[in-house]
Amino acid sequence: MGRTLGIVGALVLVFAAVAGIMVNVMAGPLKDSDYLVIGTVATLAAMVTLFVLLIATSRKSNVFFKRRKKS
């Protein structure tokens, strides 16, 4: 349970940080399409963070390959 809460907290923090940075960096006044781009980039950053955290904290030694049973 602690690992899940930690990952969720990290994802929320990454999303908020990226969205906040992009709102400050983009030239104003912002249009609806600008907010769409900000949300998309923040979501992409959070998803990449999720992928990296799940791979880094995985209990398996080799996440991408599965051994086949010999027949």
KOLKEKOL-89696 format. One record per residue: x, y, z of N, C-alpha, C, O in turn; residue number from 1. Coordinates in steps of 0.05 Angstrom, whole numbers, plus 5000, padded with zeros to 4 digits. Layout:
<atoms>
+------+------+------+-------+-------+-------+------+------+------+------+------+------+-----+
| n_px | n_py | n_pz | ca_px | ca_py | ca_pz | c_px | c_py | c_pz | o_px | o_py | o_pz |  nr |
+------+------+------+-------+-------+-------+------+------+------+------+------+------+-----+
|    X |    Y |    Z |     X |     Y |     Z |    X |    Y |    Z |    X |    Y |    Z | NUM |
...
+------+------+------+-------+-------+-------+------+------+------+------+------+------+-----+
</atoms>
This chain:
<atoms>
+------+------+------+-------+-------+-------+------+------+------+------+------+------+-----+
| n_px | n_py | n_pz | ca_px | ca_py | ca_pz | c_px | c_py | c_pz | o_px | o_py | o_pz |  nr |
+------+------+------+-------+-------+-------+------+------+------+------+------+------+-----+
| 5016 | 4976 | 5000 |  5000 |  5000 |  5000 | 5017 | 5025 | 5000 | 5010 | 5045 | 4987 |   1 |
| 5040 | 5024 | 5014 |  5057 |  5048 |  5016 | 5070 | 5054 | 4989 | 5074 | 5077 | 4982 |   2 |
| 5077 | 5033 | 4974 |  5089 |  5037 |  4948 | 5070 | 5051 | 4929 | 5077 | 5069 | 4914 |   3 |
| 5045 | 5042 | 4930 |  5024 |  5053 |  4912 | 5019 | 5082 | 4919 | 5017 | 5099 | 4901 |   4 |
| 5017 | 5089 | 4944 |  5013 |  5116 |  4952 | 5036 | 5134 | 4945 | 5033 | 5157 | 4937 |   5 |
| 5060 | 5124 | 4947 |  5084 |  5139 |  4939 | 5084 | 5145 | 4910 | 5091 | 5167 | 4901 |   6 |
| 5077 | 5125 | 4894 |  5077 |  5128 |  4864 | 5055 | 5148 | 4857 | 5060 | 5166 | 4840 |   7 |
| 5032 | 5146 | 4868 |  5010 |  5165 |  4862 | 5018 | 5193 | 4870 | 5013 | 5212 | 4856 |   8 |
| 5030 | 5196 | 4893 |  5039 |  5222 |  4902 | 5060 | 5234 | 4884 | 5059 | 5258 | 4878 |   9 |
| 5078 | 5218 | 4874 |  5099 |  5227 |  4856 | 5086 | 5236 | 4829 | 5094 | 5256 | 4817 |  10 |
| 5066 | 5221 | 4820 |  5053 |  5227 |  4795 | 5038 | 5254 | 4797 | 5038 | 5270 | 4778 |  11 |
| 5024 | 5258 | 4819 |  5009 |  5283 |  4822 | 5028 | 5306 | 4824 | 5023 | 5327 | 4813 |  12 |
| 5051 | 5302 | 4837 |  5071 |  5323 |  4840 | 5083 | 5330 | 4813 | 5087 | 5353 | 4806 |  13 |
| 5089 | 5310 | 4797 |  5101 |  5314 |  4770 | 5081 | 5329 | 4752 | 5088 | 5348 | 4738 |  14 |
| 5056 | 5320 | 4753 |  5035 |  5333 |  4736 | 5032 | 5362 | 4744 | 5032 | 5379 | 4726 |  15 |
| 5030 | 5368 | 4769 |  5026 |  5395 |  4779 | 5050 | 5413 | 4772 | 5047 | 5436 | 4764 |  16 |
| 5074 | 5402 | 4775 |  5098 |  5417 |  4770 | 5101 | 5424 | 4740 | 5107 | 5447 | 4733 |  17 |
| 5096 | 5404 | 4723 |  5098 |  5409 |  4694 | 5077 | 5429 | 4685 | 5083 | 5447 | 4669 |  18 |
| 5053 | 5425 | 4695 |  5031 |  5443 |  4687 | 5037 | 5472 | 4697 | 5033 | 5491 | 4682 |  19 |
| 5046 | 5474 | 4721 |  5053 |  5501 |  4732 | 5076 | 5514 | 4717 | 5074 | 5538 | 4711 |  20 |
| 5096 | 5499 | 4710 |  5119 |  5510 |  4695 | 5109 | 5519 | 4668 | 5117 | 5541 | 4659 |  21 |
| 5093 | 5503 | 4655 |  5085 |  5510 |  4627 | 5066 | 5534 | 4627 | 5067 | 5550 | 4609 |  22 |
| 5049 | 5537 | 4648 |  5031 |  5560 |  4649 | 5048 | 5586 | 4652 | 5041 | 5606 | 4640 |  23 |
| 5070 | 5584 | 4667 |  5087 |  5608 |  4671 | 5105 | 5613 | 4647 | 5111 | 5637 | 4641 |  24 |
| 5113 | 5593 | 4632 |  5131 |  5596 |  4610 | 5117 | 5605 | 4585 | 5128 | 5622 | 4570 |  25 |
| 5093 | 5595 | 4579 |  5079 |  5602 |  4555 | 5070 | 5631 | 4555 | 5062 | 5642 | 4576 |  26 |
| 5072 | 5643 | 4532 |  5065 |  5672 |  4530 | 5035 | 5675 | 4532 | 5019 | 5660 | 4521 |  27 |
| 5027 | 5695 | 4548 |  4998 |  5701 |  4552 | 4988 | 5721 | 4532 | 5005 | 5734 | 4518 |  28 |
| 4963 | 5724 | 4529 |  4942 |  5710 |  4542 | 4938 | 5682 | 4531 | 4940 | 5678 | 4507 |  29 |
| 4932 | 5664 | 4548 |  4929 |  5636 |  4540 | 4901 | 5631 | 4529 | 4881 | 5640 | 4540 |  30 |
| 4900 | 5615 | 4507 |  4875 |  5607 |  4495 | 4868 | 5579 | 4504 | 4884 | 5566 | 4518 |  31 |
| 4844 | 5570 | 4497 |  4836 |  5543 |  4504 | 4855 | 5522 | 4493 | 4861 | 5502 | 4507 |  32 |
| 4865 | 5526 | 4469 |  4884 |  5506 |  4457 | 4910 | 5506 | 4473 | 4923 | 5485 | 4474 |  33 |
| 4918 | 5528 | 4484 |  4943 |  5528 |  4500 | 4939 | 5511 | 4525 | 4958 | 5496 | 4533 |  34 |
| 4916 | 5513 | 4538 |  4911 |  5496 |  4562 | 4910 | 5467 | 4554 | 4918 | 5450 | 4570 |  35 |
| 4900 | 5461 | 4530 |  4899 |  5433 |  4521 | 4928 | 5423 | 4517 | 4933 | 5400 | 4525 |  36 |
| 4945 | 5439 | 4506 |  4973 |  5431 |  4503 | 4987 | 5427 | 4530 | 5002 | 5408 | 4534 |  37 |
| 4982 | 5445 | 4548 |  4993 |  5443 |  4575 | 4984 | 5417 | 4589 | 5001 | 5403 | 4600 |  38 |
| 4959 | 5411 | 4588 |  4949 |  5387 |  4600 | 4960 | 5362 | 4587 | 4965 | 5342 | 4600 |  39 |
| 4963 | 5363 | 4560 |  4974 |  5340 |  4546 | 5003 | 5335 | 4553 | 5010 | 5312 | 4558 |  40 |
| 5019 | 5355 | 4554 |  5047 |  5352 |  4561 | 5050 | 5343 | 4590 | 5067 | 5326 | 4596 |  41 |
| 5034 | 5354 | 4608 |  5036 |  5346 |  4636 | 5027 | 5317 | 4639 | 5039 | 5302 | 4655 |  42 |
| 5007 | 5308 | 4625 |  4998 |  5280 |  4626 | 5020 | 5262 | 4615 | 5025 | 5241 | 4626 |  43 |
| 5032 | 5270 | 4593 |  5054 |  5254 |  4581 | 5077 | 5251 | 4601 | 5088 | 5229 | 4604 |  44 |
| 5084 | 5272 | 4614 |  5106 |  5271 |  4634 | 5099 | 5253 | 4657 | 5115 | 5238 | 4667 |  45 |
| 5074 | 5254 | 4666 |  5065 |  5237 |  4688 | 5065 | 5208 | 4680 | 5072 | 5190 | 4696 |  46 |
| 5057 | 5202 | 4655 |  5056 |  5174 |  4645 | 5085 | 5163 | 4642 | 5090 | 5140 | 4649 |  47 |
| 5103 | 5179 | 4633 |  5131 |  5171 |  4631 | 5143 | 5165 | 4658 | 5157 | 5146 | 4662 |  48 |
| 5136 | 5183 | 4677 |  5145 |  5179 |  4705 | 5133 | 5153 | 4716 | 5148 | 5138 | 4730 |  49 |
| 5108 | 5147 | 4711 |  5096 |  5123 |  4720 | 5110 | 5098 | 4709 | 5116 | 5079 | 4723 |  50 |
| 5116 | 5099 | 4683 |  5130 |  5077 |  4670 | 5158 | 5073 | 4683 | 5165 | 5050 | 4689 |  51 |
| 5172 | 5094 | 4686 |  5199 |  5092 |  4698 | 5199 | 5082 | 4727 | 5215 | 5065 | 4734 |  52 |
| 5180 | 5092 | 4742 |  5178 |  5083 |  4770 | 5170 | 5054 | 4772 | 5180 | 5039 | 4789 |  53 |
| 5151 | 5045 | 4756 |  5143 |  5017 |  4757 | 5166 | 4998 | 4748 | 5168 | 4976 | 4759 |  54 |
| 5181 | 5006 | 4728 |  5204 |  4990 |  4720 | 5226 | 4990 | 4741 | 5238 | 4969 | 4747 |  55 |
| 5231 | 5013 | 4753 |  5252 |  5015 |  4773 | 5245 | 5000 | 4799 | 5263 | 4990 | 4812 |  56 |
| 5220 | 4999 | 4806 |  5213 |  4986 |  4832 | 5202 | 4958 | 4828 | 5190 | 4946 | 4846 |  57 |
| 5205 | 4947 | 4804 |  5195 |  4920 |  4798 | 5211 | 4900 | 4813 | 5235 | 4903 | 4817 |  58 |
| 5198 | 4879 | 4821 |  5212 |  4857 |  4836 | 5225 | 4837 | 4818 | 5243 | 4822 | 4826 |  59 |
| 5217 | 4837 | 4792 |  5230 |  4819 |  4773 | 5256 | 4831 | 4764 | 5260 | 4855 | 4763 |  60 |
| 5275 | 4813 | 4757 |  5301 |  4822 |  4749 | 5300 | 4832 | 4720 | 5314 | 4851 | 4712 |  61 |
| 5284 | 4819 | 4703 |  5283 |  4826 |  4675 | 5253 | 4830 | 4668 | 5239 | 4810 | 4664 |  62 |
| 5244 | 4854 | 4667 |  5216 |  4861 |  4664 | 5206 | 4855 | 4636 | 5183 | 4847 | 4633 |  63 |
| 5222 | 4860 | 4615 |  5212 |  4859 |  4588 | 5212 | 4832 | 4575 | 5201 | 4828 | 4554 |  64 |
| 5225 | 4813 | 4588 |  5227 |  4786 |  4576 | 5217 | 4765 | 4595 | 5220 | 4767 | 4620 |  65 |
| 5204 | 4745 | 4584 |  5193 |  4723 |  4600 | 5205 | 4697 | 4590 | 5205 | 4691 | 4566 |  66 |
| 5216 | 4681 | 4609 |  5227 |  4656 |  4600 | 5205 | 4636 | 4593 | 5185 | 4634 | 4606 |  67 |
| 5210 | 4622 | 4571 |  5192 |  4601 |  4563 | 5199 | 4575 | 4577 | 5222 | 4569 | 4583 |  68 |
| 5178 | 4559 | 4582 |  5183 |  4533 |  4594 | 5192 | 4514 | 4572 | 5182 | 4515 | 4550 |  69 |
| 5212 | 4498 | 4578 |  5223 |  4479 |  4559 | 5202 | 4457 | 4555 | 5191 | 4446 | 4574 |  70 |
| 5197 | 4450 | 4530 |  5177 |  4429 |  4525 | 5190 | 4402 | 4522 | 5176 | 4382 | 4518 |  71 |
+------+------+------+-------+-------+-------+------+------+------+------+------+------+-----+
</atoms>
